[in-house]
Amino acid sequence: MEPDRGWSCLIADYAGHLSAERGLSEHTVRAYRSDLRELARRSGVRVDGIDLSVLRAWLADLAEQGAAAATVQRRVASVKGFLAWAQAEGLIAEDPSVRLKAPKRPKQLPKVLSGSAVEEALASAEARAVEDGDALAVRDLALLEVAYSSGLRVSELCSLRIVDIDHDRGAVRVLGKGGKERTVPIGNPALRAVGQWLRRRPEVARATSPDTVFLGARGGKLDPRVARRVVHAATLAAGPGAEIGPHGLRHAMATHLIEGGADLRSVQEMLGHASVATTQIYTHVTPERLRAAYRQAHPRA
């Protein structure tokens, strides 16, 4: 059953607000729309008929279906944002989601790619680029190097423009979530790989190609799904349980920086996190590292 016209119009208006005024990505807006359409279908009431009991029943249904705590949390966030907006716009008298609480998310740290696993993936991609002599293999190496060197999100990687790379300063300018711009350092191996790719890029580019660094096989802007496949294939040998793909390299970059002594605020800035609390997941330490720090620092170790 589709949501009634009242729901559909409001969801469309809210999606427009998220895009135009909050600058959220198309992917995020699509997720919000999906969550709200599901609430509309399951609740069976008009927007102004939503109350706390309806919301709690909806969450109970999700739990019975085995939805993960992270999924429930995201949907609660979607609904809270929508109802707060609806109240601010005078569309509902009261926001019933104020007292709605999402289940706590279990603290599960991702298994981060080790430095040796990343080095192996990059070395393998470099060998393939040299042996194959194919322009796209050179592109793939550059993509991997930039992903690990800068920790960019996959959407940021695919949107990175040629003019955004400052070879002299060793930095890239990134337009991140919410349209926020930041400057991120990039290492020499990544700059070299990008330089090699840019020399081969005309072999792939077309007259209609965008000014993005990375292009697809047909000369268009690189699709995030293709970027994920490239990184996934390169890091697949990291072993079971390791988080692979572009986000896995982002996790690895942040963890390796902190393990190397980088401060949390700097890593937060590089990753483009709005809150340092999001970055704190990377401060986890292994028992071995903890013991080593204790032996080094404690006067009676």
FIVEXVEX-421473 format. One record per residue (C-alpha): residue number from 1; x, y, z. Coordinates in steps of 0.001 Angstrom, whole numbers, plus 500000, padded with zeros to 6 digits. Layout:
BEGIN
@num = NUM&x = X&y = Y&z = Z
...
This chain:
BEGIN
@num = 1&x = 500000&y = 500000&z = 500000
@num = 2&x = 501377&y = 503378&z = 498963
@num = 3&x = 501404&y = 506358&z = 501355
@num = 4&x = 498430&y = 508721&z = 500967
@num = 5&x = 498864&y = 511959&z = 499058
@num = 6&x = 499356&y = 513943&z = 502266
@num = 7&x = 502373&y = 511854&z = 503215
@num = 8&x = 503762&y = 511817&z = 499673
@num = 9&x = 503626&y = 515597&z = 499295
@num = 10&x = 505196&y = 516224&z = 502694
@num = 11&x = 507970&y = 513696&z = 502108
@num = 12&x = 508710&y = 515321&z = 498750
@num = 13&x = 508809&y = 518778&z = 500377
@num = 14&x = 511079&y = 517512&z = 503131
@num = 15&x = 513406&y = 515877&z = 500611
@num = 16&x = 513632&y = 519225&z = 498828
@num = 17&x = 514511&y = 520885&z = 502141
@num = 18&x = 517261&y = 518339&z = 502802
@num = 19&x = 518772&y = 518848&z = 499358
@num = 20&x = 518443&y = 522609&z = 498957
@num = 21&x = 518825&y = 523925&z = 502503
@num = 22&x = 520900&y = 521281&z = 504258
@num = 23&x = 522940&y = 520241&z = 501240
@num = 24&x = 522647&y = 516502&z = 501881
@num = 25&x = 523760&y = 514083&z = 499199
@num = 26&x = 521331&y = 512406&z = 496810
@num = 27&x = 522108&y = 509045&z = 498427
@num = 28&x = 521269&y = 510338&z = 501929
@num = 29&x = 518070&y = 512035&z = 500786
@num = 30&x = 516974&y = 508827&z = 499052
@num = 31&x = 517512&y = 506887&z = 502305
@num = 32&x = 515421&y = 509412&z = 504262
@num = 33&x = 512614&y = 509193&z = 501720
@num = 34&x = 512636&y = 505392&z = 501900
@num = 35&x = 512488&y = 505403&z = 505714
@num = 36&x = 509592&y = 507868&z = 505794
@num = 37&x = 507628&y = 506055&z = 503100
@num = 38&x = 507979&y = 502860&z = 505131
@num = 39&x = 506650&y = 504604&z = 508256
@num = 40&x = 503734&y = 505970&z = 506236
@num = 41&x = 502837&y = 502516&z = 504921
@num = 42&x = 503176&y = 500723&z = 508251
@num = 43&x = 501465&y = 503311&z = 510447
@num = 44&x = 498308&y = 503557&z = 508335
@num = 45&x = 497555&y = 507014&z = 509743
@num = 46&x = 497841&y = 510561&z = 508463
@num = 47&x = 500883&y = 512624&z = 509353
@num = 48&x = 498939&y = 514597&z = 511963
@num = 49&x = 497793&y = 511292&z = 513484
@num = 50&x = 501304&y = 510118&z = 514331
@num = 51&x = 501848&y = 509859&z = 518078
@num = 52&x = 504371&y = 508202&z = 520374
@num = 53&x = 502440&y = 504921&z = 520525
@num = 54&x = 502436&y = 504662&z = 516714
@num = 55&x = 506178&y = 505286&z = 516590
@num = 56&x = 506895&y = 502733&z = 519309
@num = 57&x = 504762&y = 500126&z = 517544
@num = 58&x = 506695&y = 500793&z = 514351
@num = 59&x = 510011&y = 500255&z = 516146
@num = 60&x = 508678&y = 497068&z = 517764
@num = 61&x = 507774&y = 495744&z = 514300
@num = 62&x = 511286&y = 496491&z = 513064
@num = 63&x = 512790&y = 494660&z = 516049
@num = 64&x = 510555&y = 491622&z = 515472
@num = 65&x = 511742&y = 491490&z = 511875
@num = 66&x = 515329&y = 491321&z = 513107
@num = 67&x = 516446&y = 494782&z = 511995
@num = 68&x = 519919&y = 495637&z = 513250
@num = 69&x = 520277&y = 498311&z = 515926
@num = 70&x = 522162&y = 500508&z = 513451
@num = 71&x = 519270&y = 500284&z = 510974
@num = 72&x = 516723&y = 501164&z = 513632
@num = 73&x = 518857&y = 504094&z = 514782
@num = 74&x = 519036&y = 505484&z = 511272
@num = 75&x = 515284&y = 505208&z = 510803
@num = 76&x = 514631&y = 506895&z = 514127
@num = 77&x = 516951&y = 509727&z = 513053
@num = 78&x = 515043&y = 510026&z = 509762
@num = 79&x = 511685&y = 510264&z = 511515
@num = 80&x = 512923&y = 512661&z = 514189
@num = 81&x = 514321&y = 515016&z = 511569
@num = 82&x = 511118&y = 514887&z = 509522
@num = 83&x = 508740&y = 515479&z = 512434
@num = 84&x = 510880&y = 518307&z = 513851
@num = 85&x = 510752&y = 519953&z = 510427
@num = 86&x = 506985&y = 519381&z = 510157
@num = 87&x = 506424&y = 521057&z = 513533
@num = 88&x = 508684&y = 523990&z = 512639
@num = 89&x = 506691&y = 524430&z = 509418
@num = 90&x = 503408&y = 524428&z = 511364
@num = 91&x = 502249&y = 521200&z = 509714
@num = 92&x = 501763&y = 519349&z = 513015
@num = 93&x = 500973&y = 520809&z = 516437
@num = 94&x = 503407&y = 518679&z = 518406
@num = 95&x = 506459&y = 516545&z = 517640
@num = 96&x = 505793&y = 513100&z = 519167
@num = 97&x = 509296&y = 511853&z = 518419
@num = 98&x = 510902&y = 514045&z = 521106
@num = 99&x = 510469&y = 511220&z = 523643
@num = 100&x = 511288&y = 508437&z = 521184
@num = 101&x = 514497&y = 506595&z = 521994
@num = 102&x = 516375&y = 504314&z = 519620
@num = 103&x = 518097&y = 501156&z = 520863
@num = 104&x = 521745&y = 501603&z = 521736
@num = 105&x = 524135&y = 500454&z = 519093
@num = 106&x = 526543&y = 497741&z = 520247
@num = 107&x = 530140&y = 498904&z = 520154
@num = 108&x = 531660&y = 496744&z = 517475
@num = 109&x = 534981&y = 497921&z = 516181
@num = 110&x = 535651&y = 497069&z = 512553
@num = 111&x = 538572&y = 494825&z = 511775
@num = 112&x = 540933&y = 497315&z = 510212
@num = 113&x = 543185&y = 496482&z = 507291
@num = 114&x = 546746&y = 496165&z = 508546
@num = 115&x = 549513&y = 498292&z = 507102
@num = 116&x = 551026&y = 495220&z = 505464
@num = 117&x = 547672&y = 494289&z = 503881
@num = 118&x = 547324&y = 497782&z = 502401
@num = 119&x = 550911&y = 497715&z = 501140
@num = 120&x = 550263&y = 494338&z = 499525
@num = 121&x = 547114&y = 495606&z = 497805
@num = 122&x = 548905&y = 498694&z = 496485
@num = 123&x = 551936&y = 496703&z = 495322
@num = 124&x = 549674&y = 494264&z = 493490
@num = 125&x = 547788&y = 497115&z = 491791
@num = 126&x = 551081&y = 498749&z = 490784
@num = 127&x = 552378&y = 495507&z = 489290
@num = 128&x = 549145&y = 495088&z = 487340
@num = 129&x = 549363&y = 498667&z = 486023
@num = 130&x = 552946&y = 498067&z = 484819
@num = 131&x = 552375&y = 494602&z = 483367
@num = 132&x = 549025&y = 495249&z = 481673
@num = 133&x = 549943&y = 498658&z = 480319
@num = 134&x = 546215&y = 499418&z = 480354
@num = 135&x = 545076&y = 502977&z = 481117
@num = 136&x = 542305&y = 501765&z = 483419
@num = 137&x = 544789&y = 499710&z = 485444
@num = 138&x = 546793&y = 502929&z = 485925
@num = 139&x = 543556&y = 504654&z = 486971
@num = 140&x = 542804&y = 501909&z = 489484
@num = 141&x = 546226&y = 502283&z = 491098
@num = 142&x = 545722&y = 506056&z = 491398
@num = 143&x = 542261&y = 505506&z = 492887
@num = 144&x = 543641&y = 503135&z = 495528
@num = 145&x = 546549&y = 505402&z = 496403
@num = 146&x = 544325&y = 508475&z = 496801
@num = 147&x = 541718&y = 506557&z = 498808
@num = 148&x = 544283&y = 505345&z = 501333
@num = 149&x = 546414&y = 508497&z = 501352
@num = 150&x = 543542&y = 510929&z = 501921
@num = 151&x = 540767&y = 508802&z = 503453
@num = 152&x = 538153&y = 510274&z = 501124
@num = 153&x = 534636&y = 508891&z = 501001
@num = 154&x = 533805&y = 507069&z = 497768
@num = 155&x = 531494&y = 509911&z = 496673
@num = 156&x = 534316&y = 512396&z = 497285
@num = 157&x = 536759&y = 510277&z = 495299
@num = 158&x = 534429&y = 510117&z = 492308
@num = 159&x = 533704&y = 513874&z = 492444
@num = 160&x = 537341&y = 514954&z = 492855
@num = 161&x = 538260&y = 517396&z = 490080
@num = 162&x = 541641&y = 517811&z = 488430
@num = 163&x = 541856&y = 521410&z = 489702
@num = 164&x = 541263&y = 520173&z = 493260
@num = 165&x = 544713&y = 518558&z = 493386
@num = 166&x = 547529&y = 520857&z = 494482
@num = 167&x = 550707&y = 519003&z = 493513
@num = 168&x = 552966&y = 521719&z = 494915
@num = 169&x = 551423&y = 521718&z = 498379
@num = 170&x = 550643&y = 518005&z = 498435
@num = 171&x = 546956&y = 518513&z = 499176
@num = 172&x = 543491&y = 517977&z = 497724
@num = 173&x = 540467&y = 520219&z = 498091
@num = 174&x = 537354&y = 518197&z = 498918
@num = 175&x = 533669&y = 519092&z = 498881
@num = 176&x = 532245&y = 516802&z = 501549
@num = 177&x = 528932&y = 516150&z = 503250
@num = 178&x = 526618&y = 519128&z = 503538
@num = 179&x = 528660&y = 521018&z = 500944
@num = 180&x = 531473&y = 521596&z = 503455
@num = 181&x = 534881&y = 522151&z = 501901
@num = 182&x = 538105&y = 520916&z = 503473
@num = 183&x = 541725&y = 520520&z = 502481
@num = 184&x = 543346&y = 517128&z = 503009
@num = 185&x = 547066&y = 516275&z = 502733
@num = 186&x = 548029&y = 513674&z = 500148
@num = 187&x = 551267&y = 511690&z = 500032
@num = 188&x = 553904&y = 511560&z = 497314
@num = 189&x = 553103&y = 507988&z = 496176
@num = 190&x = 549492&y = 509048&z = 495587
@num = 191&x = 550583&y = 512200&z = 493738
@num = 192&x = 552889&y = 510140&z = 491518
@num = 193&x = 550110&y = 507640&z = 490762
@num = 194&x = 547685&y = 510465&z = 489937
@num = 195&x = 550283&y = 512076&z = 487668
@num = 196&x = 550738&y = 508794&z = 485795
@num = 197&x = 546979&y = 508414&z = 485417
@num = 198&x = 546462&y = 512007&z = 484225
@num = 199&x = 548997&y = 511383&z = 481458
@num = 200&x = 546944&y = 508345&z = 480368
@num = 201&x = 543530&y = 509935&z = 481021
@num = 202&x = 543183&y = 511316&z = 477427
@num = 203&x = 543037&y = 507698&z = 476214
@num = 204&x = 539747&y = 507307&z = 478067
@num = 205&x = 538354&y = 510853&z = 477985
@num = 206&x = 535777&y = 512055&z = 475482
@num = 207&x = 534755&y = 515536&z = 474357
@num = 208&x = 531870&y = 515362&z = 476832
@num = 209&x = 533928&y = 514026&z = 479765
@num = 210&x = 533649&y = 515946&z = 483058
@num = 211&x = 536676&y = 517573&z = 484702
@num = 212&x = 536805&y = 514909&z = 487409
@num = 213&x = 540104&y = 513123&z = 488008
@num = 214&x = 538671&y = 509630&z = 487701
@num = 215&x = 536666&y = 508550&z = 484672
@num = 216&x = 534759&y = 505424&z = 483794
@num = 217&x = 535656&y = 503178&z = 480865
@num = 218&x = 533407&y = 505197&z = 478545
@num = 219&x = 534761&y = 508572&z = 479590
@num = 220&x = 532016&y = 509574&z = 482004
@num = 221&x = 532345&y = 510390&z = 485683
@num = 222&x = 533452&y = 507306&z = 487604
@num = 223&x = 530472&y = 505519&z = 489126
@num = 224&x = 530826&y = 504909&z = 492901
@num = 225&x = 529833&y = 501282&z = 492316
@num = 226&x = 532801&y = 500839&z = 489978
@num = 227&x = 535108&y = 502499&z = 492514
@num = 228&x = 533861&y = 500110&z = 495200
@num = 229&x = 534493&y = 497111&z = 492937
@num = 230&x = 538033&y = 498274&z = 492210
@num = 231&x = 538939&y = 498744&z = 495879
@num = 232&x = 537057&y = 495628&z = 496961
@num = 233&x = 538955&y = 493469&z = 494476
@num = 234&x = 542304&y = 494955&z = 495510
@num = 235&x = 541755&y = 494432&z = 499251
@num = 236&x = 539975&y = 491089&z = 499069
@num = 237&x = 543101&y = 489203&z = 500060
@num = 238&x = 543199&y = 490978&z = 503435
@num = 239&x = 541479&y = 488017&z = 505099
@num = 240&x = 538045&y = 487181&z = 506524
@num = 241&x = 536421&y = 489800&z = 508724
@num = 242&x = 538444&y = 492746&z = 507443
@num = 243&x = 536428&y = 495714&z = 506221
@num = 244&x = 537288&y = 496112&z = 502581
@num = 245&x = 536256&y = 498575&z = 499909
@num = 246&x = 536731&y = 502376&z = 499971
@num = 247&x = 535395&y = 502709&z = 503513
@num = 248&x = 537829&y = 500021&z = 504626
@num = 249&x = 540718&y = 502105&z = 503301
@num = 250&x = 539239&y = 505156&z = 505043
@num = 251&x = 539149&y = 503206&z = 508321
@num = 252&x = 542705&y = 501998&z = 507760
@num = 253&x = 544037&y = 505478&z = 506979
@num = 254&x = 542528&y = 506961&z = 510144
@num = 255&x = 543635&y = 504095&z = 512388
@num = 256&x = 547173&y = 504077&z = 511011
@num = 257&x = 547451&y = 507853&z = 511462
@num = 258&x = 546449&y = 507660&z = 515114
@num = 259&x = 548694&y = 504672&z = 515735
@num = 260&x = 551505&y = 506752&z = 514254
@num = 261&x = 550881&y = 509584&z = 516711
@num = 262&x = 548479&y = 511909&z = 514863
@num = 263&x = 546144&y = 513857&z = 517142
@num = 264&x = 542417&y = 513216&z = 517055
@num = 265&x = 541425&y = 516734&z = 515962
@num = 266&x = 543684&y = 516594&z = 512913
@num = 267&x = 542253&y = 513228&z = 511890
@num = 268&x = 538728&y = 514596&z = 512416
@num = 269&x = 539511&y = 517478&z = 510056
@num = 270&x = 541006&y = 515181&z = 507420
@num = 271&x = 538026&y = 512817&z = 507485
@num = 272&x = 535488&y = 515647&z = 507442
@num = 273&x = 533653&y = 514481&z = 510569
@num = 274&x = 531289&y = 517073&z = 512016
@num = 275&x = 531925&y = 515772&z = 515535
@num = 276&x = 535100&y = 514470&z = 517116
@num = 277&x = 532950&y = 511784&z = 518764
@num = 278&x = 532648&y = 510093&z = 515355
@num = 279&x = 536427&y = 510050&z = 515007
@num = 280&x = 536957&y = 508504&z = 518427
@num = 281&x = 536212&y = 505017&z = 517105
@num = 282&x = 539740&y = 505040&z = 515710
@num = 283&x = 541343&y = 505515&z = 519137
@num = 284&x = 540848&y = 501864&z = 520083
@num = 285&x = 544096&y = 500146&z = 521002
@num = 286&x = 545228&y = 496555&z = 520964
@num = 287&x = 546302&y = 494937&z = 524234
@num = 288&x = 549826&y = 494659&z = 522810
@num = 289&x = 550012&y = 498362&z = 522064
@num = 290&x = 548587&y = 499170&z = 525488
@num = 291&x = 551218&y = 497033&z = 527208
@num = 292&x = 553979&y = 498612&z = 525122
@num = 293&x = 552802&y = 502106&z = 526055
@num = 294&x = 552641&y = 501099&z = 529715
@num = 295&x = 556172&y = 499681&z = 529674
@num = 296&x = 557485&y = 502789&z = 527968
@num = 297&x = 555743&y = 505394&z = 530123
@num = 298&x = 555133&y = 504000&z = 533625
@num = 299&x = 557999&y = 504606&z = 536063
@num = 300&x = 557518&y = 501227&z = 537744
@num = 301&x = 556690&y = 499122&z = 534710
